[in-house]
Amino acid sequence: DVRVARVDVFLDGGADPIYSGSVGPYQFSINTTSLANGSHQLFAVVIDGAGNTAQAAQAFFVVSITSLAIAPTPLAITGIGATHALAVTATFSDGSVTPITSGLTFLSADTSRATVNAAGVVTAVAPGSTTIAAAVQAPASLLASLPVTVTAGDPTTLTLVSGDQQTAVAGQLVGAPFIVRVTDANGRPVPDVSISFQTVTGGGALTVSDTNTDGQGRPSSTLT
């Protein structure tokens, strides 16, 4: 009988097999996070139904991440809503340096200033500063961080959003507020821009004459 009866696999000369199988396909996996850095060897012993044996060996090398680096640092983003992708590189125990894209967790210290998604793309939310961090379990937790500064773009365009072509009875509030939107050259909102509303013809009293744009680049006023 020349059919395979059993397969035993040993790791690094151990006395007990890390895998034994008597039914094909003969497959197994190893959790290398529990292994020391450096060279290791798998040794397989195959036995057929007649008791005949055959052997095979396979060497492999284990490395682990020793440090992380995140770029660009520092990161400056201009324009609310603008995005920038981060690049993370890992230094391994054998001295090699390689970009990594999986197994990472990203975090923003202040999401009111900038957010970061699971792919490492930072989005500007409001002017100010925060810190973005990337972490990996390798097997110990390693962390890299960078400072992020968000700056609004220069205001270039003022657009009417609502409030045009309205009529109302004297002494009553018009139905919709007057809202404008301030954007930069890329069409992104610009917050904290001083805006003045005034009546040109027809009279009436504005609830707000001078105000600043909000995070969406919009101020508003109503008319009585």
C-alpha positions as CSV (number, residue, x, y, z in Angstrom):
1,D,0.0,0.0,0.0
2,V,1.8,3.2,-1.2
3,R,-1.0,5.6,-0.2
4,V,-0.1,8.2,2.4
5,A,-1.3,7.1,5.8
6,R,-0.1,10.0,8.0
7,V,1.9,13.2,7.8
8,D,3.7,14.6,10.9
9,V,5.3,18.1,10.8
10,F,7.8,19.2,13.4
11,L,9.1,22.7,14.1
12,D,12.7,23.5,14.9
13,G,13.6,19.9,16.0
14,G,10.8,19.6,18.5
15,A,9.9,16.2,19.8
16,D,6.1,16.6,19.3
17,P,4.6,17.4,16.0
18,I,2.9,20.7,15.5
19,Y,0.6,19.1,12.9
20,S,-0.5,15.5,12.3
21,G,-2.9,14.5,9.5
22,S,-4.2,11.2,8.2
23,V,-6.7,12.6,5.6
24,G,-5.7,14.8,2.7
25,P,-5.4,17.5,1.8
26,Y,-2.6,17.9,4.3
27,Q,-2.6,21.6,5.2
28,F,-1.8,23.6,8.3
29,S,-0.9,27.1,9.4
30,I,1.6,28.6,11.9
31,N,1.1,31.7,14.1
32,T,4.5,33.2,13.6
33,T,3.8,36.0,16.2
34,S,4.8,33.4,18.9
35,L,8.2,32.7,17.2
36,A,11.4,34.4,17.8
37,N,13.0,36.5,15.1
38,G,15.4,34.6,12.9
39,S,15.6,31.3,11.0
40,H,13.3,28.4,11.7
41,Q,12.8,25.0,10.1
42,L,9.8,22.7,9.4
43,F,10.5,19.0,9.2
44,A,7.8,16.7,7.7
45,V,7.7,12.9,8.0
46,V,5.4,11.1,5.6
47,I,4.3,7.5,6.4
48,D,2.5,5.2,3.9
49,G,0.2,2.2,4.6
50,A,3.2,-0.2,4.6
51,G,5.2,1.8,7.1
52,N,7.6,3.3,4.6
53,T,8.7,6.8,5.4
54,A,9.9,9.9,3.5
55,Q,11.2,13.2,4.9
56,A,11.3,16.8,3.8
57,A,12.6,20.0,5.3
58,Q,11.7,23.7,4.7
59,A,13.5,26.7,6.2
60,F,11.8,30.0,6.8
61,F,12.7,33.3,8.4
62,V,10.7,35.4,10.9
63,V,11.0,39.2,11.2
64,S,9.0,41.6,13.3
65,I,8.3,45.3,13.1
66,T,10.5,47.3,15.4
67,S,9.4,50.8,14.6
68,L,7.0,52.9,12.5
69,A,7.3,56.1,10.6
70,I,4.5,58.2,9.2
71,A,4.8,60.9,6.5
72,P,4.6,63.6,5.6
73,T,5.5,65.2,8.9
74,P,4.5,67.8,9.7
75,L,1.4,67.9,7.6
76,A,-0.2,71.2,6.6
77,I,-3.6,71.1,4.8
78,T,-5.1,74.2,3.2
79,G,-8.8,74.3,2.5
80,I,-11.7,72.9,4.5
81,G,-12.6,69.5,3.2
82,A,-9.2,69.0,1.5
83,T,-7.7,65.6,1.9
84,H,-4.2,64.1,2.1
85,A,-3.1,60.4,2.1
86,L,-0.5,59.4,4.7
87,A,2.3,56.9,4.0
88,V,3.4,54.5,6.8
89,T,6.7,52.7,6.7
90,A,7.9,49.9,9.0
91,T,11.5,49.1,10.0
92,F,11.8,45.3,10.6
93,S,14.1,43.4,12.9
94,D,16.4,42.5,10.0
95,G,17.0,46.2,9.2
96,S,14.8,46.3,6.2
97,V,12.3,49.2,5.7
98,T,9.1,48.6,3.8
99,P,5.8,50.6,3.3
100,I,2.8,48.9,5.0
101,T,-0.9,49.4,4.3
102,S,-2.5,46.6,6.3
103,G,-2.9,45.9,10.0
104,L,-2.8,49.7,10.8
105,T,-5.2,51.7,13.0
106,F,-5.4,55.5,12.6
107,L,-6.6,58.0,15.1
108,S,-7.1,61.8,15.3
109,A,-6.6,63.5,18.6
110,D,-9.1,66.2,17.6
111,T,-11.7,65.3,15.0
112,S,-13.1,68.8,15.1
113,R,-10.0,69.9,13.3
114,A,-9.1,66.9,11.1
115,T,-10.3,63.3,10.7
116,V,-8.5,60.2,9.4
117,N,-10.1,57.1,7.9
118,A,-9.1,53.5,8.0
119,A,-7.0,54.0,4.8
120,G,-5.0,56.8,6.4
121,V,-6.6,59.6,4.4
122,V,-6.7,62.9,6.5
123,T,-9.6,65.3,5.9
124,A,-9.5,68.9,7.0
125,V,-12.5,69.9,9.1
126,A,-11.8,73.3,10.6
127,P,-8.8,75.6,11.1
128,G,-6.5,74.6,13.9
129,S,-4.1,71.9,14.9
130,T,-4.3,68.2,15.9
131,T,-2.2,65.1,16.0
132,I,-2.7,62.0,13.8
133,A,-1.4,58.6,15.0
134,A,-0.9,55.3,13.3
135,A,-0.6,52.1,15.4
136,V,0.2,48.4,14.6
137,Q,0.3,45.3,16.7
138,A,3.6,43.7,15.8
139,P,3.1,41.7,18.2
140,A,3.7,44.5,20.7
141,S,1.8,47.7,20.0
142,L,3.9,50.3,18.1
143,L,2.9,53.9,17.5
144,A,3.9,56.8,15.2
145,S,2.4,60.3,15.1
146,L,2.6,63.6,13.3
147,P,1.3,67.1,13.8
148,V,-1.4,68.4,11.5
149,T,-2.3,72.0,10.8
150,V,-5.4,73.0,9.0
151,T,-5.7,76.4,7.3
152,A,-8.7,77.7,5.5
153,G,-8.2,78.8,1.9
154,D,-8.4,82.5,0.9
155,P,-11.9,83.6,0.2
156,T,-12.5,84.2,-3.5
157,T,-16.2,83.7,-4.2
158,L,-19.4,84.9,-2.6
159,T,-22.5,82.9,-3.7
160,L,-26.2,83.5,-2.8
161,V,-27.7,80.3,-1.3
162,S,-31.2,81.4,-0.3
163,G,-33.4,84.4,0.3
164,D,-33.7,85.9,-3.2
165,Q,-37.0,87.0,-4.8
166,Q,-39.1,87.1,-1.6
167,T,-42.1,89.2,-0.7
168,A,-43.6,89.8,2.7
169,V,-46.2,92.0,4.4
170,A,-44.7,95.1,6.1
171,G,-43.8,94.4,9.7
172,Q,-43.7,90.6,9.2
173,L,-40.6,88.3,8.9
174,V,-39.9,87.1,5.4
175,G,-40.2,83.4,4.9
176,A,-36.6,82.3,4.3
177,P,-33.3,83.6,5.7
178,F,-30.7,85.3,3.5
179,I,-27.8,82.9,3.3
180,V,-24.6,83.3,1.3
181,R,-21.6,81.0,1.0
182,V,-18.0,82.0,0.9
183,T,-15.6,79.6,-0.9
184,D,-11.9,79.5,-1.9
185,A,-10.5,79.1,-5.4
186,N,-11.1,75.3,-5.2
187,G,-14.7,75.7,-4.2
188,R,-14.2,74.8,-0.6
189,P,-16.0,76.6,2.2
190,V,-14.1,79.3,4.1
191,P,-15.1,79.8,7.8
192,D,-14.7,82.9,10.0
193,V,-15.0,85.5,7.2
194,S,-16.7,88.7,8.2
195,I,-19.9,89.4,6.2
196,S,-22.1,92.5,6.3
197,F,-25.8,92.4,5.3
198,Q,-27.6,95.6,4.4
199,T,-30.9,96.7,2.8
200,V,-30.4,98.6,-0.4
201,T,-34.0,99.3,-1.4
202,G,-37.4,98.8,0.1
203,G,-36.5,99.2,3.7
204,G,-36.9,96.7,6.5
205,A,-34.9,95.7,9.6
206,L,-32.2,92.9,9.4
207,T,-31.9,90.6,12.5
208,V,-28.1,90.4,11.8
209,S,-26.1,93.1,10.0
210,D,-22.5,91.9,10.7
211,T,-21.6,88.2,11.2
212,N,-18.9,85.6,10.4
213,T,-19.2,82.6,8.2
214,D,-19.6,79.2,9.9
215,G,-17.7,75.9,9.2
216,Q,-19.6,75.6,5.9
217,G,-18.7,79.1,4.9
218,R,-22.3,80.3,5.4
219,P,-23.6,83.3,7.4
220,S,-27.3,84.2,7.5
221,S,-29.7,87.0,8.3
222,T,-33.4,87.6,8.2
223,L,-35.5,90.6,7.3
224,T,-38.6,92.1,8.9
